[in-house]
Amino acid sequence: MRRGAQVSLLVLLLVAPGLLVKAAWSYHDVATDYRGGAQSIARSFAARGWSAETVNDDSFPYARLANGDCTMVAAPLSPNGALDTRFTMQMREYGPVTYFYRDGFQAIPSRVAPSLSDYLHRKLRPFGIAWDIQPIIAIAAGPRCRLSPADWRAIRVGTTIGAV
């Protein structure tokens, strides 16, 4: 084989895998299933005897939960924070908003870890590598509601390729 053909073949072998990865990485519409996350919240609380329903609001899906004197709403939200203010405004009648992520409640939601997890998940999903992620959960609850991390740890959202 001539030297020029060898160089061309070497360049092709080095460049082609990168182009294939970029093509697969770029052309998939990966959507996070926040509706499924709200349904997961409702199912989790209903299993423990709460009155629970999922509301598919135009802005975001959420779960409305009630048990005795406690009424609250909870929604899995995107880590980019785009709907934080809207949730707070729409749900203020239920009480102050707190956020749950991983093992704790926060007045201001985490951004770095959830964003990295979401980004990595979205980029690997087109390659068939998928797992359910733990979302940031916004919770508006009154003073009679006792919030426990155990109630929220198991909530997950998945992704789909294409619109949800």
N, C-alpha and C positions, 0 to 999 in steps of 0.2 A: 504494500500500500504506500502511496506517495506521502511525503511529509505533510503537504497541504491538506490532504484528505484525513490524515491522522489528527491534525489540529482541529479540523472542522468537526470530526466525530467526537473528540474530547470536549470541545465547547458545547456541542449538542447534549452530550451526556451530563455535563455539569449544569446546563441551563434548563433542560427539559423538566427535571423534577421540580424545580422552583416554580416554573410556569404552571405546571399541573396543580401544585399546591395552591398557588395564587388563584387559579381559575376555580378550583373547588371552594376556596375560602371566600371568594368574592361574590359568587352568583347564587347564593342561597338566602332566602328570606326566612330567617329563624325568628320565631315569635315565642315569647314567654307566655305561658298559660296562666294568667292571673285569675281568670274565671275559675279554673280548676283549683287554684289556691284558696279562693273564697269558699268554694264548695267543700274543700278539705277542712277548713276552719269550722264550717257549719256541721259537717259530719262528726268531727271530733267532739264538739260540745254536745250535740244531740245524743251521742253515745253515752254521755255522762248525765243524761236526764234534763238537759237544757232545752228550752224552746229555741229553735234555730232555723233561720231561713237565709237563702242566698238572694241578694238583690243585684240584678245586672243593670246598674246605673249607666247612663251615657258616658260618664267620666271614668268610672272604675267600678268593678264588681266588689261587693263587700258582703259580710255576714252580719246579720242582726241577731243578737243573742240575748236571751232573757232567762232568769232563774230567780224566783222570789222577788226581792226588792232590787235586784241588780239587772240593769239593762245596759248593753254596750253594743258597739259596732266595731268590726275589725276588718281590715283590708290588707292584702299583700300589695306592697307598692314597689315600683321600680327603684333601683338604687340611685338613679340620677336625680331623684327628688322633685321631678316635674309635677307630681300631684300632691305633694305634702301640704301645701297651702290650701288647695281645693278641699282636701279631706278635712283639714282643721276647720275651715269655714262651713262646710256642709254638715259636719257632725258635731258642732259645738253644743247643740242642745243635749247631747248625751253626756258631756263632761269634758274635762281636759284630755288632750291627746298625749299619749306616750307611745314609744316605739319599742318593739322587741326585735332583737337580732341575736342569734345563737343562744347565749345563756343569760341574757340580761335585758332589763328595761332601761331605756335611755330617754331623756327629755329631747335630745337632738339625735336624729338617727346617724348611725355609722354610715360612711360613704366609701371609704377605700376598700375594705375587705369585701363588702357585697358587690361593689362595682367590678373588682378584679375577678371574682367568682363568676359573675354574670357574663363578663366579656369572654373569659376563657371557655365557659360553657357554650356560648353562642358560636365561637370560632371552631370548636371541636365537634359540635353536633352534626355538621354536614358530613363528617368522616365516620359517622356511626358511633362516636364516643359521646355518651350521654349519661347524665345522672340528674336526679331531681335536686334543685338547689333550695336552700333555706332563704326565704325572702325577708325583707324588712317588713314587719307587720305593724301597721298603724292601728292603735286601739284608742277609741274614745269611750271612756267609762266613767260612771258617776262614783261618788264617794262610798256608796254601799257595796261596790264591787271589789272583791279581793283578787288581785292579779297574782298568779303564780307562774314562774317560768316553766313549770312542768306542763302547763296547759298549752304552751305555744311551741315547745321544742320540736315536736313531730311534724309541724306544718311544713309542706314542701310545695314547690311549683316545678312543673316540667316545661319542656319546650317542644315545639313542633316545627317542621319545615313547612312554611306557608303560613297564611293568615289563620289566626285562631278565631 
